[in-house]
Amino acid sequence: MREFQGRVVSPGKLTAKALVSHGGLNTLASFQKALQFGDKKATCGDQNNPDLYGKEMAGKALCLPRTIGSTTGGLVLYCACSMGRQPACLLFSEPIDSLAAAGAVLADVWLEGDHTSMPVVDSLGEEFLNYVQDGMTINVLPDGRVQII
Amino acid sequence: MSEKMKLTAEQQAILDGEKGETLAKVMETLVRYGELFGADSMVPVTSQYNHLVTSFGLKALGPVYDLMDKLIAEGAASQQKFSADPRPLDKNVPSSFLQNFVFQNFMYTKQDFYEEQLQKLGLMDKDAFTCACYMDQVGNTPKEGDILSWSESSAVVYANSVLGARCNRNSGIIDLMGSVVGYVPNFGLLTDEGRKATWVVEIKTTKKPEAQLLGSAIGMKVMEDVPYIVGLDQWLGTLDDGAKTYLKDFGAATASNGAVGLYHVEGITPEAVRLGRELVAEDAQVYVVDDAELQRVYDSYPLVWKNKNAKPKLCFMGCPHMSLEQLTTWTQRVERGLKESGKKKVVIPTVFTAAPAVIKEFEATPYAERLKQTGVILSYICPLMYMNNPLSGKMPVITSSNKLRTYTTARYYTDDEILVQITKGGN
């Protein structure tokens, strides 16, 4: 088991399977199709992201460096949470960017109920992203520790 | 709640709920958002107008409209009037029966409803829909030093860089919330320190670099950092209408191919003119851009069309929206191209997009009729919103916009190549 310490953006405790993007997550391109056409598994629609394209994001521990793309990014994440189609958590190797931060805070402040929850931890470091692989089991603890089993 | 950020008595009172639960949540959102970036305080928004990225009544964004309803119901309207990004639909833009069916029944079903919401929240004009809100004709042009709560990456980078205003790369909803309480968290590009360049980019090309290509190269290299660009002034001269148009397209490419929110161009942009290399951080990295580097970047773009040799069915120009200067110049270029090829009309359906207010002014010039004669369609649409239709995504669409290339399946060509494609036919 490897353990990484990050900073808590939105607190939570959970266990989920890892889904890894080594490039930035283009939030709008990744989620739009899923939100638009009722795909509850949130299949990634970003053709420019070879790590994620065509993979189911809902319920996964999404490990990534940052989000990129349109400034609709935050509200797209907020909508994904509201509809229960969000990843189980977002685990950033880098300090969080302003668009993902907006999505995380909006969901935490404005939505209620377990089905809308999306814990977020950032600043886990480059080594975290080098180590973690698709399908590994991830434990996220409320103090920002992330365990990879 | 707020241990790190110092709030004024008024801000604390809002956070404590003295002006109602909804405003308290708005303030809590902004405070928590700011604290993630080490903001020390909330500072007043000083621009006359705001700008919002969300202009489209997309069915998928239902939760956003619910949130806006909540703000309206609580009387939490924006303290500023605002413009918003372009409308997603225009019947003048070619689309098939099936595309229209998807647009109207699955995608933009909330358009009328959402535009009503925007009116209630403070839209500055019923046609204030453009990503290039800073154009003189639109009238949302911040002053140097103004503090903004804008979103729309291309508008934010233009306001910061070319106008010298101060704005972070805010997300949709956060943009509106800053306007509702009248404050934004003080961090990043709002601070002198955050506006320092951590990259020096040396332009060593043998001709004026293509704006969209140079922006793409710099965006992909520096990502969210601030570049200080040396050697571009020899190609731009002064900050006239032509240079502003160039920087509009250049900046949009830096912001979409990377996440640039501010750049300085030596001798051209206002802070670079005033402060020069004082803006460069001590340990700044260096990136040299020459002809070979631009070619490398161009060659790196993936072509995601299923049939890579397909004949283009549509061409979009104007992401971000074209300036008046651009519409005029391009009218002349298309006319010249057609004359050379011996054709009367463009050979690929071609759409030029611009702000409604820019179109209105353009239509008062003789160039409007001349452009119409070439077969080019003029529209206020957002090409991105058009391309987000899965059926549009399967069409072979070409563009000279690096932003459109990045977010959609559209194929990028340089301006000269686009001209050949639409006046002579490429494939």
HADDOCK unambig.tbl for C-alpha pairs under 7 A between the chains (distance, minus, plus):
assign (segid A and resid 29 and name CA) (segid B and resid 407 and name CA) 6.63 0.50 0.50
assign (segid A and resid 35 and name CA) (segid B and resid 60 and name CA) 5.19 0.50 0.50
assign (segid A and resid 36 and name CA) (segid B and resid 59 and name CA) 6.81 0.50 0.50
assign (segid A and resid 36 and name CA) (segid B and resid 60 and name CA) 4.78 0.50 0.50
assign (segid A and resid 36 and name CA) (segid B and resid 107 and name CA) 6.88 0.50 0.50
assign (segid A and resid 68 and name CA) (segid B and resid 259 and name CA) 6.66 0.50 0.50
assign (segid A and resid 69 and name CA) (segid B and resid 256 and name CA) 5.70 0.50 0.50
assign (segid A and resid 70 and name CA) (segid B and resid 153 and name CA) 6.67 0.50 0.50
assign (segid A and resid 71 and name CA) (segid B and resid 53 and name CA) 6.88 0.50 0.50
assign (segid A and resid 71 and name CA) (segid B and resid 151 and name CA) 6.13 0.50 0.50
assign (segid A and resid 71 and name CA) (segid B and resid 152 and name CA) 5.52 0.50 0.50
assign (segid A and resid 71 and name CA) (segid B and resid 153 and name CA) 5.99 0.50 0.50
assign (segid A and resid 71 and name CA) (segid B and resid 170 and name CA) 6.53 0.50 0.50
assign (segid A and resid 71 and name CA) (segid B and resid 171 and name CA) 4.65 0.50 0.50
assign (segid A and resid 71 and name CA) (segid B and resid 172 and name CA) 6.06 0.50 0.50
assign (segid A and resid 72 and name CA) (segid B and resid 53 and name CA) 6.63 0.50 0.50
assign (segid A and resid 72 and name CA) (segid B and resid 171 and name CA) 5.67 0.50 0.50
assign (segid A and resid 72 and name CA) (segid B and resid 172 and name CA) 5.06 0.50 0.50
assign (segid A and resid 73 and name CA) (segid B and resid 171 and name CA) 6.35 0.50 0.50
assign (segid A and resid 74 and name CA) (segid B and resid 171 and name CA) 5.29 0.50 0.50
assign (segid A and resid 74 and name CA) (segid B and resid 172 and name CA) 6.40 0.50 0.50
assign (segid A and resid 75 and name CA) (segid B and resid 171 and name CA) 6.99 0.50 0.50
assign (segid A and resid 75 and name CA) (segid B and resid 172 and name CA) 5.80 0.50 0.50
assign (segid A and resid 75 and name CA) (segid B and resid 173 and name CA) 6.55 0.50 0.50
assign (segid A and resid 79 and name CA) (segid B and resid 61 and name CA) 6.14 0.50 0.50
assign (segid A and resid 79 and name CA) (segid B and resid 63 and name CA) 5.67 0.50 0.50
assign (segid A and resid 79 and name CA) (segid B and resid 64 and name CA) 6.91 0.50 0.50
assign (segid A and resid 82 and name CA) (segid B and resid 63 and name CA) 6.51 0.50 0.50
assign (segid A and resid 98 and name CA) (segid B and resid 169 and name CA) 6.61 0.50 0.50
assign (segid A and resid 98 and name CA) (segid B and resid 170 and name CA) 6.43 0.50 0.50
assign (segid A and resid 99 and name CA) (segid B and resid 170 and name CA) 6.54 0.50 0.50
assign (segid A and resid 99 and name CA) (segid B and resid 171 and name CA) 5.16 0.50 0.50
assign (segid A and resid 101 and name CA) (segid B and resid 33 and name CA) 6.40 0.50 0.50
assign (segid A and resid 102 and name CA) (segid B and resid 33 and name CA) 6.29 0.50 0.50
assign (segid A and resid 102 and name CA) (segid B and resid 171 and name CA) 6.26 0.50 0.50
assign (segid A and resid 102 and name CA) (segid B and resid 174 and name CA) 6.83 0.50 0.50
assign (segid A and resid 105 and name CA) (segid B and resid 29 and name CA) 6.20 0.50 0.50
assign (segid A and resid 105 and name CA) (segid B and resid 32 and name CA) 6.88 0.50 0.50
assign (segid A and resid 105 and name CA) (segid B and resid 33 and name CA) 6.43 0.50 0.50
assign (segid A and resid 106 and name CA) (segid B and resid 29 and name CA) 6.40 0.50 0.50
assign (segid A and resid 109 and name CA) (segid B and resid 25 and name CA) 6.85 0.50 0.50
assign (segid A and resid 109 and name CA) (segid B and resid 29 and name CA) 6.52 0.50 0.50
